[in-house]
Amino acid sequence: MKIKFSRHARRRAKLYKISEEMVKNILEGKNLSQGNQEIIEDVEGFKYPLKIVISVENDIITVITNYPFKKGRKK
């Protein structure tokens, strides 16, 4: 699967110091189906879990946004 980052996702990653490699590693371990999805994952080095919103179409994963999920811990 190919992973693309939207302009918004790249800007959020830069703002919160989230590497694209970290997001790719999280996504590679998931069984993803078609459509929009939210992934909340605890990552070492961050006080809060990361929230990653993606869209899956055909064989392309588009990361819409990613940021530390400060509002609470949902899993």
Protein Blocks (a to p, Z undefined) as FASTA:
>chain_A
ZZdddfklmmmmmmnopafklmmmmmmmpccdedjdddddddehiabdcddddddehjac
cdfbdcddfkbccZZ
